[in-house]
Amino acid sequence: MMRQDSQDAPLFGEDDGNVGARKSNIRHPLVSFFHLFFRTSAILVYLLCDFFSSQFIACMVTIILLLSCDFWTVKNVSGRLLVGLRWWNQVDKDGKSHWVFESRKAQSPNTTSSAESKIFWLGLIVCPVFWIIFVFSTIFSFKMKWLAVVIMGLVLQWANLYGYVRCKFGGQTDLRNMAKNYLGVQIFKQAMKKTAEA
């Protein structure tokens, strides 16, 4: 696993002290639109497909095409332009797979706007939650023909979310340390709360 340029673009809701370098307006409106368009279109087609068409195959193909367009757009265009992050997999001469996570330096002249960052992270985090709900609702409602479609939606959107979180926060060890630190703080808070009550 490789990580390049440890300086990061802003995460959803974050602002750093360098306010003058960031613009609050949207610099890439078309990219922002398509970042959300494919994601929400796939969800809407899934939800409304039974109302407009009785042909499962046409609905399935439409949803998978929208999900594929979303995956490509987020991975190759909107991540790079909206938040300055990108990730990919490369195979070396020995046939080993290496994941590369990259982030733009904060001092670069093409810094991202906080509005674009919020659009990017909101779309990236909220939509996989819908697909998780769809997986459970498909299983519990016994609509097994849709299970492959909702799993595809979950996998494609989760892959982008995972890749960009890794870009933002670093390699796997950094994520584990963050989780351990968070759990440690939560346990400490609970212990302090119990001792204060006693």
N, C-alpha and C positions, 0 to 999 in steps of 0.2 A: 504494500500500500504506500502510495506516495502522496505527499501534500506539498503544495507549492504556495508561496506568498501567504504568510501567516496573518497578514492584515486582512480584516474581514469587511464585508459590506454589512449594512444594518439588518438586523433581524426584525421580524414583525414587531412593531411598537417601539423599537429602540431608536434613540437619537443620541449621538455622541456630542462632545463639546465643540466640535468643528462645525457649527451651524452655518457659518458663512459659505462653506463649500457645498452644502446641500441646498437644492431647490425644492420647494414644497409642491411645485406643479408637476404634471406628468409630461416627461420629455419624450416618451415613446407610446403615444396613445394607441397606435395600431397593434403593437406588441402586447400592450396591456389588455386590449380588447380580446385578441385571440388567445391570450393566456387563460382568460375566463370563459370564452365562448365555447371551445371544444369540451371543456370540463362540464360546464352547466348543460350544454346541449346533450351530451351523453346521458346525464342524469335525467333530464326532462324527457328524452326519447324513451328511456327505460320506464319512467313513471307513466307516460301517456300512450305508450305503444298499444296497449290493449284497447284503448278507446278509439284510436284512429285506424288500426289495421289488425286484421286477424291472422296475418301471415307472420309466423314466428321467425322464419329464416330472413325475411326482409328486415325485420326489426333487429335481429341479432347482428346481421351484417352492418347495418347502419350504426349501431352502438359500438361495435368493434372498430369500425373505421374512425368514428369520432374519438374513441379512446386512443387509437394509434396515432392519429393526428395530434392529439393532446400530448401524448408521451413525447413525440418528436419535437413539437413546438416548445414545450417546457424545457426539455433536456438541451436542445441545441440553440434556441433563440431567446426565450424569455428569461431563463436563468442568467444567461450571460449579459443581456442588456438591462434587465430590471434590477438585479442585485449584484451583478459582477461575479457570479459563481458558475462553475461548470465542473462536470465530472464525466469520466468515461472509463472504459476498460480496454486495456491493450494486452496483447499476447507477445511475449518475448521469443527469442530464437529457440529457447528450450521448451516452448509450449506452455509456459506458466502464465497464468492470468494475473495481471496487476491492475488494481483500481487506482485511478489518478483523480485527486480532488484538488481543485484550484480555486483561488479567490483573488479578485483584483485588489491591488494595494489601495489603501484608503487615500493616499496622497496623489493618486493618478488624477489627471484632469477630467476624466469622464466619471466622476462620482455619481452615485445613484441618488435619486430623490426619495424622501421618506414616504411619499404617496405611492410611488411605484413599489417600494419595498413592502409596504402594507398590503397592496394588491397582490403581489407575488406570494407572500407568506400566508395570507388569508385564503387564497385559492388553493395553495398547496396543502394546507392543513385541514380545511373544512371538507373538501370533496372526498378524501379517503374515508372520513367518518361516515358520510352517506353510504359509501360502498360497503362498509362494515355492517351498517344497519340493514342494507339490502341483502347481504349474505345471510344474516340471521332470520330476516323476514322470509326469505326464499325457503330456507330450511324448515322453519316452523309452519309455513303455509303450504308446504309440500308441493311447491312449484319447481320441481327438480329440473325441468327443461331450461329454466333460467339460471340454474346454479353455475354453469360454466361461464355464462356472460358476466354475472356479478363477481365471480372469482377473478375473471380477467380484468374487470374494472378495478378491483381491489389491488391486484398484483401490479398493474401498470402504474397506478397512482401512488401506491406505497413505495414502489421502486424509486420514483422521482423524489418523493418526500425523504426517503432514507438517504439517497445520494446527496441531496442538498443540505440535509442536517449534518451529514458527514463533512461536507465542504465547509459549512459554517463553524462547526465545533471541533473539527479535527478527526483524527483516526479513531479506531475502535477503542484503544486504550483510554483516550480522552473521554469518550462517551461513557465508558464503564466508570471512570473516576468521577465524572459528573453525577452519575446515578448514585454511586456510593456516597459522595459528599451530600447530595440531596437527602438520601435516606438517613444519613448520620445526623444531619441538622434536624430532620423531622422527629427522629427518636429523641434527640436531646431536648427539643421543645416540649414533647410529650412528657418526658421525665421531669423537666422543670415545672411544668404545669401541675403535675401530680404532687410534687414536693411543695409547691406553693399552696395547694389546696389542703394539704395535710397539716 
